[in-house]
């Protein structure tokens, strides 16, 4: 894991305090409310009918379960130690529902820089949890299929959305948030060269994307930025931070955008994922049948070995050009 993940950078006492403060896993409703800016996690929202309908359709087409087989030596109990070759420190197993809320205070993005990531971008979650991330959407065909599978397995993920897609399909952005997933800014039109341009151009692109997301979900938390192609520059990371966003890289990349086929995607994700991994996949940007098919194997496999969770959406108010917007009624 990256050298700046919380387990490695904090004392054991701080780690235990973080565990105690977490108070258990966020419910779907609580995470959705927190993403929208609410602070009262005690009030619930019912699951969307579309999510339940999709889950039933997906369950009907799900292949019969395979006979139980012994777990491979490298497999870990839910929330427990990952494969040794990843260099993850051995820690006592934790329940799959463990959730450490990684937020670093008012006016700051929710994750600290990662010394191992390009220009400090995050390669790991900073916790024992694994984060599945999906890029380039929302897409009217594949995003609902991915959401249905995540709903079926009760897994929360992080969606890195492209601004022009968010503007075209705002109802899908709302569904992503309503179902408790986290949002990430992935530029307006997937400009791989964005980071090489002036800070003014970078800022305008990021802000335009955030504005498109906020038109769909006015009080959504957008605490992450992912540069297309992983073509990070210091300027892109700096501007993202000014807008209250952590730069989000990855540790596991099956290169599903090259359409290598479901078996190849499954093999990379199921083999390379370790404690704290951020996994990169795509729900848009082209034909994604292989990714959707692979998820039917990936989700149950990873759930047996890790706690899967969306990255924390953050607690700060959305920002525009580094200036905090007015606090909504009922918020602290």
N, C-alpha and C positions, 0 to 999 in steps of 0.2 A: 504494500500500500504506500501511498505517497507519504513523504517524510513529514508532512504537516497535518496529517489526519489527527483528530482530537485525541485518540487513544495514545498516540505517540508523543504529542506535544503537551499534554496536561499531566498533572500528578495523579496518582491513584485516588487521592482524596477528592480531587476535582471531578474525576471520572465517576466516582460513586455518587457525588452530589448531583451530577447530571442525570444519573440513572434514577435517583430518588425524585428529582424534579419532574422527570418525564411523566410519571403517574400512569404508565401504561400506553397502549397503542391508541392513536386517534381513531375514532369511529369515522366511517365514511362521511357522515353528516358534519361532524366536527371539522374534519379536514376541509370539506367544501366550504363551510362557513368561514373558517380561518383564511382560506384562500380569497374569499370575497371581502375580507377585512373585519369580520366579526371577531369579538374576543370572548364571547360566552360560548364555550364548547359544550355546555350542558343542554343547549337546545338542539333538537334534531330535525333533519329534513328527510323525507322518505325517498327511497331510491326512485329514479325516473322510470316511468312505465316503459319507455323505449329500451332502457337498459335491461329490464327484466325480460322483455319480449325477445331481445337479441340473445340473452343468455339461454332462454329456452330453446331457441332455434339452434344455437351452437351446441347445446347439450344433446339435442336430438341427433345431430350429425357426428357427435363425438364417438370415436372407435371404442369398442369394449376394453376394459382395463386389462393390462397384461398380468399374468400370474406373478405373484410376489417373487422377487429375486433378491439375493443378498446384495447389500450396498457395497460399492467398490471401496477399497481401503481408504481412498482419499476423500470419500464423501463425509460430510459433517452433519451432525444433528442440527435441526432448525436453530439458527442463530449461533451455532457453535463454530469451532475452528474450521478454517477452510483448508484447501490443499496445501501441503507443506512447501511445495516447490514455488509458491507465490511469495514466500518470505513473510507471511502473516504471523504476527506473534501469537503463541498459543494462549488462549484465554478460556476461563470456565464457560461451558455452554450457557447460552441465554435463551429464554423462550422466544419463539418466532414473533410474538406480539411486542417484543421490546422495541421501544421507540425513544431515542434521545433527541429532543428538539434542539436542533443546531441553529441557534440564532445568537448573534453577537452584539445586540444592543441597538438602540435608536440611531437612525441615520446611517446605518451600516448594512451591507448585504448579509444574507444569512450564513454564508460560508467564508471562512478565512482563505487566503491564498494558499496554493499547494506548491511547495518548493520543487516538487518533481514534475509539475505540469508546465506546458509551454507558457512562458510569461506569467506564471503563477496561476494559470487556469486549473480548475479542479479535475483531478483524475479519479478521486475516490470520494465517497460520501462523507467521510469524517466520522462514521459510526460503524457498527457491525453490520448494518443493513446494506443490501444490494439495491441499486436504483436502476430500473429499466427506463431508457429514454427513447423517444420516437421523434424523428426529424421530418421536416419538409411539408407537413400537413397544415391544416386539415384537408383531407381528401374525401369526397363524397362516397367513394366506394370502399376504400381500405380503412379509413379511420373508424367508421362504425363497426367493421369486422374486428379490428384490434380492440376497440372498447368493449365489444361483446365478450371476447375471450378474457379480458382483464376482469370484467364483471363476473363471469362464470367462476373464475378462480379467486375472486375477491382480492385482487392485486391492484395496488395503486402505482401509477407511473408518472413520468414527467414528459410533457409534449413540447417540443421545440418547434414553434409554429412560424411559418413564413407570413409576413404581413399581407401580401396581396391575396394569399389563400384565406387568411382570417377575414379579410374584407369581403371576399366572395362567399364564404360559408360561415357567417357569424353564428348560426345556430349550432354548428359543430363545436365552436369554441365554448359556447355556453354549456353544451352537454359535457365537454371535457371537465369543466370546472364543477358543474353540478354533481358529477359522479366522483368528485374528490381527488382529481388528478391535479398536478402542478403544471404551470405554464412557464415557458422559456421563450425568449426573443431569438429568432433565427434569421434576422434581417428582413428587409422588405421583399426582395426578389432573389434571395440566395446568391448574393454577389460575393464570389470567392475572393475577389480582389479588394473588398471593402476596406480591410485593414491597412492597405497601402495608401489610402487617400487621406485627405486632410481631416483633422479632428472635427471640423465643422461639417464636412460631408458625412463622416461616420455618425456623428451625433444626430444629424437630420434623419438618416436612415433608421437608426435605432428608435428615435422618437416617433417617426412615422409608423413604424411597426407597433410600438406600444399603443399609439393612438388608435390604430385599427382594432387591436385587442380590446381596448377600453370601450370602444363603441359597441362591441358585442357584450362585454361584461364590464360595466363602468368602474366597479371597485375591485377588479381582479388584481391580485398580487403578481407582479412580473419581476421576480427576484433573480433571474438567470438570463445570461446571454451565451449563445453558442455560435461561434464563427463558422460559416460554411467551409467545408473541406478541412476544417482544423487549421486553416491558414492564419494562425494567430499573429498579431503584432502587438507591441507595447501600447500603441495608440488605441487599438480596439479595446484592449483590457482596461486602459485608463478611462476611456469614455464610458464604458459599461459601468465601471465603479462609480463614476460621477452621477450616473442615472440610477444608482442603487441596485445594480445587478452584479452578481458573481459570474465570472467567466467559467463556463462549463465545458470541460473536455471529456475524455472517457478513458477507460482502461481496457475494455473489451470491444473489439470491432470485427464482426463477422463479414464486413463488406457486403452486406445484403443488397446494397444499391447496384452491385455488379450482376445481380441475379444468378448466384452460383447454385441455386437449388436449395430446397428445404433441408436435406440431410447435411449439407455443408454448413449451413447457418446453425443448425442444431449442434453440430459437433464443436464449433468454435465457442459458442456461448456456454454450452454445458460443460466443456472442458476447461475453459480459461477463466470462468467467473470464480472469484474468491471473495472473502469477507471485504465489504466496503467497495466492491467494484461498481463503477458506473458503466453500464452496458449501452452501446450505441446500436440502434436499429432504425428502420424507416417505415412510416405508415403512408408515405406519399412520395412524389417525385418520379413516378413511373409505375410500372407493373410490380406489385408487391405480393403476389400470390405465394411466393416462396416464404416470405416472412410470416404471413398469416398462418400458413401450414406449419411452419417451424414452431410457432408459438404454442401450438397444441401439444408439443412435446416439451418445449423449453419451460413453460410455466409450471407443470406438475413436477418436473425434474428439479428446478431451482427451489420450489417451495419445500421440497423434502430436506433441503440442505441449508437454506438461508432464510432470513427474514427479508421479504421484499417490501419496499415502501417508496412512495413518492418523495422526492426531495422536499424539505420543509419550504412552504411557500413564503415564509417571512412574516414579520409582524409590523413592519413599517408602512406608512402611507405611500401610495404610488407617488413617484416624483416626476416632475417635468423640468428638464434642464437643471437638475440638481436641487430644485426648490420643492419642498413638501407641499402637497395640496391640502386644503382644509380638512380637518377631521370630521368624519360623518357623525351624526347624532348617535349616541349610545356607545361610541368608541372612546377608549382612553387615549 
